[in-house]
Amino acid sequence: MQSSDKYIKGGQFTPAFDTLVTESMENWHVPGFSVAVIQDEEVCAKGYGFGAMDSKVPVTTDTLFNCASMSKAFTSAAISLLVDDDEKYPEVKWNAPVSKLIRDDFVLSDNRYTEEVTVEDILSHRSGLPDYDDACMGVFAKEPDTPKSVTRKLRHLPMNEPLRTKWQYSNVMYAAACHLVEALTGKLIGDFLRPKIWEPLKMTNTFYGLSDLKQHRGTESLSKGYRWDEEGSEYVEMLWPDQPEGRGAGEIISTAHDYAQFIKCMMHQREPISASGHKELVKPRMVFLDDEDETRLYMSPNCYALGWVVRNYHGETIIEHGGATNGFRCNMMYLPRLKLGLVVFGNSETSSAINEKIPWALVDEFLGIPPEKRYDSDAAFREELAKEQLDTVEELYSNLPEVRIPLALPLEAYAGSYTHAGFGSLAVEYKEGKLEVDATDRTWRFKLSLEHVSGEFFVAEKFDVDIHSRDRIKAQFRLGADGAPRSLGIDLVEGMREEMIWFQR
């Protein structure tokens, strides 16, 4: 492997690397950043900036961050241990139908798929189910969800693609995978992982959610998450509640140093994961394209394995997975042939940019890629930001009549409670001449403001109350034979081919 004296020398990051990081943090509004680079057995790690802006607590390699979807690799690793244990779990195989393992709980809306969807299907995002994040109830709900309750909701959530035909990222299927582990072992997934994987790897600063952290350690080293407020030119701390419903898909809290130990395990294919387990975890199952893939020269399409993404860059296999949740972004990757690995954590919404830039800059240096053939992550990220704009009414409804059709009823008549078996209840309220929906009981809290378009058709402006982002989606009321509103359809799920989620009054 070519050394990278430009960025690492004598086991330490160079001033050039420090400058690259600090300038990127300033440019992309990232208050705190932690990085670990693994070269065979050696780990070079460092923290930059602050984990808490109010108290100016500096970030170190032992600062705790939300790992978000980097948790998925551990969900798959946990199941690999069950697959290997023929004595206790002889029925658990990668190709075993999930319904045979947790029959009462794992039921899909299409009975054929209930019998056919396997363990590796749900771990590789090819089950035929889109992501249903907005169906999950958070800790602020009257009845918060758990991995078990999320799994039991699947029977009420429509499939939108045939099994194994399309890659669709699905957090709820990873919640189902978590429930499978917890149901079969009788333990919370964190309590299963700690003695089986974390302790053998000496990952002593790794926890499964805030409750687990508070029970075992305390929050003194915990970073806060932020978003950058352009108007006020300041960082705004973001809410970080417990999310037990997110176990399996996310929720692990850890450090760059601890995740470096996991990367070494994966890179060298070591225990406590078996040789066959290592092979299965990174074996590609489905090809997929990211939105920005067209800008990634010299890079193959992505292949999803089991909690890992596999791709090729300039002839080198790269195995990686990222994570994103409110106020946090992270990424981990390794190049198996070169025994090179990287872990990065950032504590702001815009950390995605630096979490792309720093790893790829290091990879390019280690590979000796000439400047003109390098991946320009900054340009790609700015291009994606430039594309972000709200759909217009005309884009959402391309065949509107020249003369808009009035509502059949006064606007206030549409107010009321509407319910869906999988999504729960939505209260539509009439306020100051508008219809409003407060859905802040969800995992990802949002509000809707409905604007009439024509007939019973509306545009709903969806406002994320935590990250302060906006989107416009379609909504529609249907009237009963008596002329009263009977149902409300909202385009809450991407990829549903014009099919809305229908709530009944």
ABEGO torsion letter per residue (X at the ends): XBBBAAABBGGBBBAAAAAAAAAAAAAAGBABBBBBBBBEABBBBBBBEBABAAAGBBBBAABBBBAEAAAAAAAAAAAAAAAABAAABAABBAABBAAAABAAABBBABAAAAAABBAAAAAAGAAGBBBAAAABBBAABABBBBAAAAAAAAAABBBABBBGABBBBBAAAAAAAAAAAAAAAGBBAAAAAAAAAAAAAGBAABBBEAAAAAAAAEAAABBBBBBBBAAAGBBBBBBBBBBAAABGABGBBBBAAAAAAAAAAAAAGBOABBAAAAAAAABBABBBBBAAAAABBGBBBBBBBBGBBBBBBGGBBBBBBBBBBBGBBBBBBBBAAAGBBBBBBBABAAAAAAAAAAAAAAAAAAAGBBAAABBBAAAAAAAAAAABBBBBAAAABAABBABBBBBABBAAAABEBBBBAAAEBBBBBBBGGBBBBBAAABABBBBBBBBBABEABBBBBBBBAAAGBBBBBBBBBBBBAAGBBABBBBBABBGAGGBBBBBBX
